[in-house]
Amino acid sequence: MFYCYACGNVRGWPDGIINSQGRCEVCGKMALCSDVPSSELPDPEIPCKRCGNTTANLGTKLCNGCWEVEHRLEVYLKSELAREHVHSLLCKKRYVIVKE
């Protein structure tokens, strides 16, 4: 990863041993940048695109909970008991279900 001091500082990334002038991969500005292998950097955290909770940016942009729901809900809802359970939870929390 090739990043400038400002971007690295904001994210808590280390200063690289190798520094050179170039375009920061994070902000796009020309600056003196650290050249650090991505494997040595922590995964950046982003807001989940569904619920907004902070999550590691692993490509899906979904937190674990939202990923599980989106990938398993259809199978789960095939069960009558599961549908009743979801319905009871939604009613208990007073969520409004909008039918299209």
Jmol script that loads the backbone (N, CA, C; Angstrom):
load data "model"
ATOM      1  N   MET A   1       0.853  -1.163   0.000  1.00  0.00           N
ATOM      2  CA  MET A   1       0.000   0.000   0.000  1.00  0.00           C
ATOM      3  C   MET A   1       0.896   1.221   0.000  1.00  0.00           C
ATOM      4  N   PHE A   2       0.550   2.186  -0.802  1.00  0.00           N
ATOM      5  CA  PHE A   2       1.334   3.402  -0.969  1.00  0.00           C
ATOM      6  C   PHE A   2       0.472   4.555  -0.446  1.00  0.00           C
ATOM      7  N   TYR A   3       0.798   5.098   0.734  1.00  0.00           N
ATOM      8  CA  TYR A   3      -0.050   6.113   1.351  1.00  0.00           C
ATOM      9  C   TYR A   3       0.778   7.238   1.947  1.00  0.00           C
ATOM     10  N   CYS A   4       0.164   8.428   1.941  1.00  0.00           N
ATOM     11  CA  CYS A   4       0.847   9.608   2.477  1.00  0.00           C
ATOM     12  C   CYS A   4       0.791   9.608   4.006  1.00  0.00           C
ATOM     13  N   TYR A   5       1.571  10.494   4.598  1.00  0.00           N
ATOM     14  CA  TYR A   5       1.637  10.577   6.056  1.00  0.00           C
ATOM     15  C   TYR A   5       0.269  10.887   6.654  1.00  0.00           C
ATOM     16  N   ALA A   6      -0.463  11.826   6.051  1.00  0.00           N
ATOM     17  CA  ALA A   6      -1.764  12.239   6.600  1.00  0.00           C
ATOM     18  C   ALA A   6      -2.747  11.062   6.627  1.00  0.00           C
ATOM     19  N   CYS A   7      -2.840  10.312   5.542  1.00  0.00           N
ATOM     20  CA  CYS A   7      -3.773   9.173   5.489  1.00  0.00           C
ATOM     21  C   CYS A   7      -3.345   8.066   6.452  1.00  0.00           C
ATOM     22  N   GLY A   8      -2.055   7.811   6.532  1.00  0.00           N
ATOM     23  CA  GLY A   8      -1.559   6.794   7.450  1.00  0.00           C
ATOM     24  C   GLY A   8      -1.793   7.177   8.897  1.00  0.00           C
ATOM     25  N   ASN A   9      -1.615   8.467   9.196  1.00  0.00           N
ATOM     26  CA  ASN A   9      -1.803   8.960  10.554  1.00  0.00           C
ATOM     27  C   ASN A   9      -3.263   8.826  10.987  1.00  0.00           C
ATOM     28  N   VAL A  10      -4.196   9.190  10.114  1.00  0.00           N
ATOM     29  CA  VAL A  10      -5.627   9.095  10.419  1.00  0.00           C
ATOM     30  C   VAL A  10      -6.031   7.648  10.698  1.00  0.00           C
ATOM     31  N   ARG A  11      -5.458   6.713   9.953  1.00  0.00           N
ATOM     32  CA  ARG A  11      -5.840   5.303  10.078  1.00  0.00           C
ATOM     33  C   ARG A  11      -4.990   4.518  11.080  1.00  0.00           C
ATOM     34  N   GLY A  12      -3.981   5.165  11.632  1.00  0.00           N
ATOM     35  CA  GLY A  12      -3.121   4.487  12.597  1.00  0.00           C
ATOM     36  C   GLY A  12      -2.139   3.520  11.954  1.00  0.00           C
ATOM     37  N   TRP A  13      -1.844   3.742  10.671  1.00  0.00           N
ATOM     38  CA  TRP A  13      -0.906   2.874   9.964  1.00  0.00           C
ATOM     39  C   TRP A  13       0.522   3.311  10.261  1.00  0.00           C
ATOM     40  N   PRO A  14       1.456   2.375  10.222  1.00  0.00           N
ATOM     41  CA  PRO A  14       2.854   2.699  10.522  1.00  0.00           C
ATOM     42  C   PRO A  14       3.517   3.482   9.400  1.00  0.00           C
ATOM     43  N   ASP A  15       4.540   4.272   9.779  1.00  0.00           N
ATOM     44  CA  ASP A  15       5.370   4.911   8.754  1.00  0.00           C
ATOM     45  C   ASP A  15       6.232   3.828   8.135  1.00  0.00           C
ATOM     46  N   GLY A  16       6.322   3.842   6.842  1.00  0.00           N
ATOM     47  CA  GLY A  16       7.118   2.824   6.162  1.00  0.00           C
ATOM     48  C   GLY A  16       8.602   3.125   6.238  1.00  0.00           C
ATOM     49  N   ILE A  17       9.403   2.080   6.151  1.00  0.00           N
ATOM     50  CA  ILE A  17      10.857   2.258   6.100  1.00  0.00           C
ATOM     51  C   ILE A  17      11.225   2.872   4.760  1.00  0.00           C
ATOM     52  N   ILE A  18      10.492   2.471   3.731  1.00  0.00           N
ATOM     53  CA  ILE A  18      10.728   3.003   2.390  1.00  0.00           C
ATOM     54  C   ILE A  18       9.699   4.101   2.135  1.00  0.00           C
ATOM     55  N   ASN A  19      10.188   5.299   1.818  1.00  0.00           N
ATOM     56  CA  ASN A  19       9.330   6.438   1.495  1.00  0.00           C
ATOM     57  C   ASN A  19       9.768   7.013   0.168  1.00  0.00           C
ATOM     58  N   SER A  20       8.797   7.403  -0.635  1.00  0.00           N
ATOM     59  CA  SER A  20       9.128   8.048  -1.901  1.00  0.00           C
ATOM     60  C   SER A  20       7.981   8.936  -2.334  1.00  0.00           C
ATOM     61  N   GLN A  21       8.299   9.864  -3.231  1.00  0.00           N
ATOM     62  CA  GLN A  21       7.292  10.785  -3.742  1.00  0.00           C
ATOM     63  C   GLN A  21       6.397  10.033  -4.726  1.00  0.00           C
ATOM     64  N   GLY A  22       5.083  10.246  -4.593  1.00  0.00           N
ATOM     65  CA  GLY A  22       4.158   9.600  -5.519  1.00  0.00           C
ATOM     66  C   GLY A  22       2.716   9.909  -5.152  1.00  0.00           C
ATOM     67  N   ARG A  23       1.791   9.226  -5.828  1.00  0.00           N
ATOM     68  CA  ARG A  23       0.356   9.454  -5.604  1.00  0.00           C
ATOM     69  C   ARG A  23      -0.146   8.500  -4.521  1.00  0.00           C
ATOM     70  N   CYS A  24      -0.738   9.061  -3.468  1.00  0.00           N
ATOM     71  CA  CYS A  24      -1.296   8.281  -2.371  1.00  0.00           C
ATOM     72  C   CYS A  24      -2.454   7.434  -2.898  1.00  0.00           C
ATOM     73  N   GLU A  25      -2.469   6.146  -2.566  1.00  0.00           N
ATOM     74  CA  GLU A  25      -3.544   5.245  -3.006  1.00  0.00           C
ATOM     75  C   GLU A  25      -4.845   5.490  -2.250  1.00  0.00           C
ATOM     76  N   VAL A  26      -4.785   6.235  -1.148  1.00  0.00           N
ATOM     77  CA  VAL A  26      -5.976   6.493  -0.351  1.00  0.00           C
ATOM     78  C   VAL A  26      -6.652   7.789  -0.787  1.00  0.00           C
ATOM     79  N   CYS A  27      -5.922   8.891  -0.769  1.00  0.00           N
ATOM     80  CA  CYS A  27      -6.529  10.196  -1.078  1.00  0.00           C
ATOM     81  C   CYS A  27      -6.248  10.672  -2.497  1.00  0.00           C
ATOM     82  N   GLY A  28      -5.267  10.089  -3.157  1.00  0.00           N
ATOM     83  CA  GLY A  28      -4.957  10.451  -4.537  1.00  0.00           C
ATOM     84  C   GLY A  28      -4.035  11.643  -4.699  1.00  0.00           C
ATOM     85  N   LYS A  29      -3.572  12.240  -3.598  1.00  0.00           N
ATOM     86  CA  LYS A  29      -2.694  13.412  -3.685  1.00  0.00           C
ATOM     87  C   LYS A  29      -1.255  12.984  -3.923  1.00  0.00           C
ATOM     88  N   MET A  30      -0.495  13.864  -4.584  1.00  0.00           N
ATOM     89  CA  MET A  30       0.939  13.648  -4.742  1.00  0.00           C
ATOM     90  C   MET A  30       1.596  14.067  -3.427  1.00  0.00           C
ATOM     91  N   ALA A  31       2.396  13.174  -2.849  1.00  0.00           N
ATOM     92  CA  ALA A  31       3.025  13.464  -1.563  1.00  0.00           C
ATOM     93  C   ALA A  31       4.152  12.473  -1.326  1.00  0.00           C
ATOM     94  N   LEU A  32       4.908  12.708  -0.243  1.00  0.00           N
ATOM     95  CA  LEU A  32       5.888  11.731   0.201  1.00  0.00           C
ATOM     96  C   LEU A  32       5.099  10.602   0.848  1.00  0.00           C
ATOM     97  N   CYS A  33       5.232   9.400   0.330  1.00  0.00           N
ATOM     98  CA  CYS A  33       4.390   8.290   0.758  1.00  0.00           C
ATOM     99  C   CYS A  33       5.199   7.127   1.326  1.00  0.00           C
ATOM    100  N   SER A  34       4.581   6.421   2.251  1.00  0.00           N
ATOM    101  CA  SER A  34       5.142   5.183   2.786  1.00  0.00           C
ATOM    102  C   SER A  34       4.730   4.047   1.871  1.00  0.00           C
ATOM    103  N   ASP A  35       5.635   3.120   1.664  1.00  0.00           N
ATOM    104  CA  ASP A  35       5.334   1.942   0.852  1.00  0.00           C
ATOM    105  C   ASP A  35       5.378   0.735   1.784  1.00  0.00           C
ATOM    106  N   VAL A  36       4.196   0.296   2.229  1.00  0.00           N
ATOM    107  CA  VAL A  36       4.079  -0.791   3.205  1.00  0.00           C
ATOM    108  C   VAL A  36       3.208  -1.894   2.591  1.00  0.00           C
ATOM    109  N   PRO A  37       3.645  -3.151   2.659  1.00  0.00           N
ATOM    110  CA  PRO A  37       2.804  -4.228   2.133  1.00  0.00           C
ATOM    111  C   PRO A  37       1.439  -4.246   2.826  1.00  0.00           C
ATOM    112  N   SER A  38       0.383  -4.418   2.045  1.00  0.00           N
ATOM    113  CA  SER A  38      -0.982  -4.433   2.596  1.00  0.00           C
ATOM    114  C   SER A  38      -1.144  -5.488   3.675  1.00  0.00           C
ATOM    115  N   SER A  39      -0.395  -6.581   3.576  1.00  0.00           N
ATOM    116  CA  SER A  39      -0.500  -7.657   4.567  1.00  0.00           C
ATOM    117  C   SER A  39      -0.044  -7.202   5.954  1.00  0.00           C
ATOM    118  N   GLU A  40       0.711  -6.126   6.027  1.00  0.00           N
ATOM    119  CA  GLU A  40       1.192  -5.614   7.306  1.00  0.00           C
ATOM    120  C   GLU A  40       0.255  -4.549   7.899  1.00  0.00           C
ATOM    121  N   LEU A  41      -0.816  -4.208   7.186  1.00  0.00           N
ATOM    122  CA  LEU A  41      -1.743  -3.190   7.664  1.00  0.00           C
ATOM    123  C   LEU A  41      -3.012  -3.846   8.196  1.00  0.00           C
ATOM    124  N   PRO A  42      -3.615  -3.255   9.225  1.00  0.00           N
ATOM    125  CA  PRO A  42      -4.894  -3.803   9.699  1.00  0.00           C
ATOM    126  C   PRO A  42      -5.963  -3.548   8.645  1.00  0.00           C
ATOM    127  N   ASP A  43      -6.984  -4.410   8.621  1.00  0.00           N
ATOM    128  CA  ASP A  43      -8.092  -4.196   7.698  1.00  0.00           C
ATOM    129  C   ASP A  43      -8.776  -2.881   8.047  1.00  0.00           C
ATOM    130  N   PRO A  44      -9.007  -2.030   7.051  1.00  0.00           N
ATOM    131  CA  PRO A  44      -9.696  -0.775   7.346  1.00  0.00           C
ATOM    132  C   PRO A  44     -11.141  -1.044   7.750  1.00  0.00           C
ATOM    133  N   GLU A  45     -11.653  -0.252   8.649  1.00  0.00           N
ATOM    134  CA  GLU A  45     -13.033  -0.411   9.077  1.00  0.00           C
ATOM    135  C   GLU A  45     -13.912   0.587   8.344  1.00  0.00           C
ATOM    136  N   ILE A  46     -15.100   0.127   7.962  1.00  0.00           N
ATOM    137  CA  ILE A  46     -16.057   0.946   7.224  1.00  0.00           C
ATOM    138  C   ILE A  46     -17.440   0.743   7.841  1.00  0.00           C
ATOM    139  N   PRO A  47     -18.390   1.633   7.549  1.00  0.00           N
ATOM    140  CA  PRO A  47     -19.759   1.385   8.021  1.00  0.00           C
ATOM    141  C   PRO A  47     -20.421   0.322   7.143  1.00  0.00           C
ATOM    142  N   CYS A  48     -21.183  -0.567   7.759  1.00  0.00           N
ATOM    143  CA  CYS A  48     -21.947  -1.580   7.030  1.00  0.00           C
ATOM    144  C   CYS A  48     -22.939  -0.870   6.119  1.00  0.00           C
ATOM    145  N   LYS A  49     -23.069  -1.331   4.879  1.00  0.00           N
ATOM    146  CA  LYS A  49     -23.958  -0.652   3.936  1.00  0.00           C
ATOM    147  C   LYS A  49     -25.438  -0.859   4.248  1.00  0.00           C
ATOM    148  N   ARG A  50     -25.778  -1.763   5.159  1.00  0.00           N
ATOM    149  CA  ARG A  50     -27.182  -1.980   5.539  1.00  0.00           C
ATOM    150  C   ARG A  50     -27.526  -1.312   6.866  1.00  0.00           C
ATOM    151  N   CYS A  51     -26.758  -1.593   7.917  1.00  0.00           N
ATOM    152  CA  CYS A  51     -27.132  -1.122   9.257  1.00  0.00           C
ATOM    153  C   CYS A  51     -26.260   0.030   9.768  1.00  0.00           C
ATOM    154  N   GLY A  52     -25.109   0.254   9.142  1.00  0.00           N
ATOM    155  CA  GLY A  52     -24.236   1.348   9.552  1.00  0.00           C
ATOM    156  C   GLY A  52     -23.240   1.011  10.646  1.00  0.00           C
ATOM    157  N   ASN A  53     -23.325  -0.197  11.226  1.00  0.00           N
ATOM    158  CA  ASN A  53     -22.346  -0.595  12.244  1.00  0.00           C
ATOM    159  C   ASN A  53     -20.964  -0.698  11.615  1.00  0.00           C
ATOM    160  N   THR A  54     -19.935  -0.397  12.396  1.00  0.00           N
ATOM    161  CA  THR A  54     -18.567  -0.479  11.901  1.00  0.00           C
ATOM    162  C   THR A  54     -18.173  -1.933  11.685  1.00  0.00           C
ATOM    163  N   THR A  55     -17.534  -2.183  10.550  1.00  0.00           N
ATOM    164  CA  THR A  55     -17.117  -3.544  10.214  1.00  0.00           C
ATOM    165  C   THR A  55     -15.822  -3.507   9.425  1.00  0.00           C
ATOM    166  N   ALA A  56     -15.081  -4.603   9.451  1.00  0.00           N
ATOM    167  CA  ALA A  56     -13.858  -4.700   8.654  1.00  0.00           C
ATOM    168  C   ALA A  56     -14.239  -4.713   7.173  1.00  0.00           C
ATOM    169  N   ASN A  57     -13.457  -4.033   6.361  1.00  0.00           N
ATOM    170  CA  ASN A  57     -13.716  -3.978   4.929  1.00  0.00           C
ATOM    171  C   ASN A  57     -13.118  -5.219   4.271  1.00  0.00           C
ATOM    172  N   LEU A  58     -13.932  -6.267   4.185  1.00  0.00           N
ATOM    173  CA  LEU A  58     -13.459  -7.521   3.609  1.00  0.00           C
ATOM    174  C   LEU A  58     -14.017  -7.743   2.207  1.00  0.00           C
ATOM    175  N   GLY A  59     -14.617  -6.719   1.642  1.00  0.00           N
ATOM    176  CA  GLY A  59     -15.110  -6.818   0.277  1.00  0.00           C
ATOM    177  C   GLY A  59     -16.619  -6.766   0.146  1.00  0.00           C
ATOM    178  N   THR A  60     -17.363  -7.319   1.101  1.00  0.00           N
ATOM    179  CA  THR A  60     -18.821  -7.332   0.989  1.00  0.00           C
ATOM    180  C   THR A  60     -19.447  -6.028   1.453  1.00  0.00           C
ATOM    181  N   LYS A  61     -18.730  -5.267   2.273  1.00  0.00           N
ATOM    182  CA  LYS A  61     -19.211  -4.028   2.885  1.00  0.00           C
ATOM    183  C   LYS A  61     -20.406  -4.275   3.797  1.00  0.00           C
ATOM    184  N   LEU A  62     -20.527  -5.519   4.293  1.00  0.00           N
ATOM    185  CA  LEU A  62     -21.589  -5.896   5.224  1.00  0.00           C
ATOM    186  C   LEU A  62     -20.970  -6.370   6.527  1.00  0.00           C
ATOM    187  N   CYS A  63     -21.608  -6.029   7.665  1.00  0.00           N
ATOM    188  CA  CYS A  63     -21.152  -6.585   8.939  1.00  0.00           C
ATOM    189  C   CYS A  63     -21.555  -8.060   8.983  1.00  0.00           C
ATOM    190  N   ASN A  64     -21.048  -8.779   9.948  1.00  0.00           N
ATOM    191  CA  ASN A  64     -21.342 -10.216  10.033  1.00  0.00           C
ATOM    192  C   ASN A  64     -22.837 -10.494  10.138  1.00  0.00           C
ATOM    193  N   GLY A  65     -23.545  -9.714  10.964  1.00  0.00           N
ATOM    194  CA  GLY A  65     -24.977  -9.929  11.142  1.00  0.00           C
ATOM    195  C   GLY A  65     -25.754  -9.740   9.847  1.00  0.00           C
ATOM    196  N   CYS A  66     -25.491  -8.651   9.143  1.00  0.00           N
ATOM    197  CA  CYS A  66     -26.205  -8.393   7.890  1.00  0.00           C
ATOM    198  C   CYS A  66     -25.834  -9.415   6.819  1.00  0.00           C
ATOM    199  N   TRP A  67     -24.570  -9.826   6.780  1.00  0.00           N
ATOM    200  CA  TRP A  67     -24.171 -10.849   5.809  1.00  0.00           C
ATOM    201  C   TRP A  67     -24.935 -12.145   6.067  1.00  0.00           C
ATOM    202  N   GLU A  68     -25.013 -12.537   7.326  1.00  0.00           N
ATOM    203  CA  GLU A  68     -25.731 -13.770   7.667  1.00  0.00           C
ATOM    204  C   GLU A  68     -27.192 -13.690   7.248  1.00  0.00           C
ATOM    205  N   VAL A  69     -27.843 -12.570   7.562  1.00  0.00           N
ATOM    206  CA  VAL A  69     -29.253 -12.419   7.212  1.00  0.00           C
ATOM    207  C   VAL A  69     -29.431 -12.473   5.699  1.00  0.00           C
ATOM    208  N   GLU A  70     -28.625 -11.711   4.968  1.00  0.00           N
ATOM    209  CA  GLU A  70     -28.783 -11.664   3.516  1.00  0.00           C
ATOM    210  C   GLU A  70     -28.498 -13.000   2.836  1.00  0.00           C
ATOM    211  N   HIS A  71     -27.607 -13.790   3.406  1.00  0.00           N
ATOM    212  CA  HIS A  71     -27.240 -15.052   2.762  1.00  0.00           C
ATOM    213  C   HIS A  71     -28.011 -16.261   3.277  1.00  0.00           C
ATOM    214  N   ARG A  72     -28.689 -16.125   4.400  1.00  0.00           N
ATOM    215  CA  ARG A  72     -29.366 -17.288   4.972  1.00  0.00           C
ATOM    216  C   ARG A  72     -30.867 -17.092   5.184  1.00  0.00           C
ATOM    217  N   LEU A  73     -31.363 -15.875   5.051  1.00  0.00           N
ATOM    218  CA  LEU A  73     -32.759 -15.601   5.358  1.00  0.00           C
ATOM    219  C   LEU A  73     -33.725 -16.393   4.482  1.00  0.00           C
ATOM    220  N   GLU A  74     -33.461 -16.459   3.200  1.00  0.00           N
ATOM    221  CA  GLU A  74     -34.369 -17.160   2.287  1.00  0.00           C
ATOM    222  C   GLU A  74     -34.535 -18.624   2.672  1.00  0.00           C
ATOM    223  N   VAL A  75     -33.452 -19.275   3.017  1.00  0.00           N
ATOM    224  CA  VAL A  75     -33.509 -20.677   3.441  1.00  0.00           C
ATOM    225  C   VAL A  75     -34.241 -20.787   4.772  1.00  0.00           C
ATOM    226  N   TYR A  76     -33.947 -19.880   5.690  1.00  0.00           N
ATOM    227  CA  TYR A  76     -34.570 -19.885   7.021  1.00  0.00           C
ATOM    228  C   TYR A  76     -36.082 -19.728   6.919  1.00  0.00           C
ATOM    229  N   LEU A  77     -36.522 -18.829   6.053  1.00  0.00           N
ATOM    230  CA  LEU A  77     -37.947 -18.530   5.953  1.00  0.00           C
ATOM    231  C   LEU A  77     -38.762 -19.621   5.253  1.00  0.00           C
ATOM    232  N   LYS A  78     -38.131 -20.652   4.764  1.00  0.00           N
ATOM    233  CA  LYS A  78     -38.862 -21.781   4.181  1.00  0.00           C
ATOM    234  C   LYS A  78     -39.616 -22.553   5.262  1.00  0.00           C
ATOM    235  N   SER A  79     -39.199 -22.407   6.506  1.00  0.00           N
ATOM    236  CA  SER A  79     -39.837 -23.083   7.636  1.00  0.00           C
ATOM    237  C   SER A  79     -40.978 -22.230   8.184  1.00  0.00           C
ATOM    238  N   GLU A  80     -42.139 -22.854   8.390  1.00  0.00           N
ATOM    239  CA  GLU A  80     -43.293 -22.160   8.973  1.00  0.00           C
ATOM    240  C   GLU A  80     -42.963 -21.628  10.366  1.00  0.00           C
ATOM    241  N   LEU A  81     -42.276 -22.445  11.173  1.00  0.00           N
ATOM    242  CA  LEU A  81     -41.903 -22.005  12.527  1.00  0.00           C
ATOM    243  C   LEU A  81     -40.971 -20.795  12.478  1.00  0.00           C
ATOM    244  N   ALA A  82     -40.061 -20.801  11.522  1.00  0.00           N
ATOM    245  CA  ALA A  82     -39.139 -19.673  11.382  1.00  0.00           C
ATOM    246  C   ALA A  82     -39.902 -18.400  11.015  1.00  0.00           C
ATOM    247  N   ARG A  83     -40.850 -18.506  10.089  1.00  0.00           N
ATOM    248  CA  ARG A  83     -41.645 -17.335   9.704  1.00  0.00           C
ATOM    249  C   ARG A  83     -42.443 -16.808  10.887  1.00  0.00           C
ATOM    250  N   GLU A  84     -43.013 -17.710  11.677  1.00  0.00           N
ATOM    251  CA  GLU A  84     -43.761 -17.289  12.865  1.00  0.00           C
ATOM    252  C   GLU A  84     -42.847 -16.575  13.860  1.00  0.00           C
ATOM    253  N   HIS A  85     -41.636 -17.102  14.020  1.00  0.00           N
ATOM    254  CA  HIS A  85     -40.666 -16.493  14.941  1.00  0.00           C
ATOM    255  C   HIS A  85     -40.300 -15.079  14.480  1.00  0.00           C
ATOM    256  N   VAL A  86     -39.992 -14.924  13.207  1.00  0.00           N
ATOM    257  CA  VAL A  86     -39.638 -13.601  12.676  1.00  0.00           C
ATOM    258  C   VAL A  86     -40.822 -12.652  12.823  1.00  0.00           C
ATOM    259  N   HIS A  87     -42.009 -13.122  12.515  1.00  0.00           N
ATOM    260  CA  HIS A  87     -43.202 -12.283  12.636  1.00  0.00           C
ATOM    261  C   HIS A  87     -43.404 -11.825  14.080  1.00  0.00           C
ATOM    262  N   SER A  88     -43.234 -12.742  15.018  1.00  0.00           N
ATOM    263  CA  SER A  88     -43.419 -12.370  16.435  1.00  0.00           C
ATOM    264  C   SER A  88     -42.376 -11.343  16.881  1.00  0.00           C
ATOM    265  N   LEU A  89     -41.150 -11.489  16.409  1.00  0.00           N
ATOM    266  CA  LEU A  89     -40.111 -10.510  16.761  1.00  0.00           C
ATOM    267  C   LEU A  89     -40.435  -9.142  16.184  1.00  0.00           C
ATOM    268  N   LEU A  90     -40.887  -9.116  14.947  1.00  0.00           N
ATOM    269  CA  LEU A  90     -41.216  -7.842  14.312  1.00  0.00           C
ATOM    270  C   LEU A  90     -42.401  -7.178  15.009  1.00  0.00           C
ATOM    271  N   CYS A  91     -43.395  -7.962  15.395  1.00  0.00           N
ATOM    272  CA  CYS A  91     -44.559  -7.408  16.093  1.00  0.00           C
ATOM    273  C   CYS A  91     -44.191  -6.915  17.489  1.00  0.00           C
ATOM    274  N   LYS A  92     -43.338  -7.665  18.177  1.00  0.00           N
ATOM    275  CA  LYS A  92     -42.934  -7.312  19.541  1.00  0.00           C
ATOM    276  C   LYS A  92     -42.190  -5.976  19.552  1.00  0.00           C
ATOM    277  N   LYS A  93     -41.404  -5.736  18.550  1.00  0.00           N
ATOM    278  CA  LYS A  93     -40.620  -4.498  18.467  1.00  0.00           C
ATOM    279  C   LYS A  93     -41.393  -3.382  17.779  1.00  0.00           C
ATOM    280  N   ARG A  94     -42.631  -3.663  17.396  1.00  0.00           N
ATOM    281  CA  ARG A  94     -43.500  -2.696  16.747  1.00  0.00           C
ATOM    282  C   ARG A  94     -42.939  -2.160  15.426  1.00  0.00           C
ATOM    283  N   TYR A  95     -42.299  -3.027  14.662  1.00  0.00           N
ATOM    284  CA  TYR A  95     -41.848  -2.656  13.328  1.00  0.00           C
ATOM    285  C   TYR A  95     -43.048  -2.692  12.388  1.00  0.00           C
ATOM    286  N   VAL A  96     -43.037  -1.836  11.420  1.00  0.00           N
ATOM    287  CA  VAL A  96     -44.099  -1.797  10.430  1.00  0.00           C
ATOM    288  C   VAL A  96     -43.641  -2.582   9.215  1.00  0.00           C
ATOM    289  N   ILE A  97     -44.442  -3.543   8.795  1.00  0.00           N
ATOM    290  CA  ILE A  97     -44.120  -4.328   7.605  1.00  0.00           C
ATOM    291  C   ILE A  97     -44.895  -3.732   6.445  1.00  0.00           C
ATOM    292  N   VAL A  98     -44.167  -3.293   5.434  1.00  0.00           N
ATOM    293  CA  VAL A  98     -44.781  -2.694   4.262  1.00  0.00           C
ATOM    294  C   VAL A  98     -44.856  -3.744   3.175  1.00  0.00           C
ATOM    295  N   LYS A  99     -46.060  -3.985   2.667  1.00  0.00           N
ATOM    296  CA  LYS A  99     -46.249  -4.949   1.582  1.00  0.00           C
ATOM    297  C   LYS A  99     -46.314  -4.202   0.278  1.00  0.00           C
ATOM    298  N   GLU A 100     -45.632  -4.745  -0.709  1.00  0.00           N
ATOM    299  CA  GLU A 100     -45.627  -4.103  -2.035  1.00  0.00           C
ATOM    300  C   GLU A 100     -46.793  -4.580  -2.856  1.00  0.00           C
TER     301      GLU A 100
END
end "model"
wireframe off; spacefill off
backbone 0.3
color backbone group
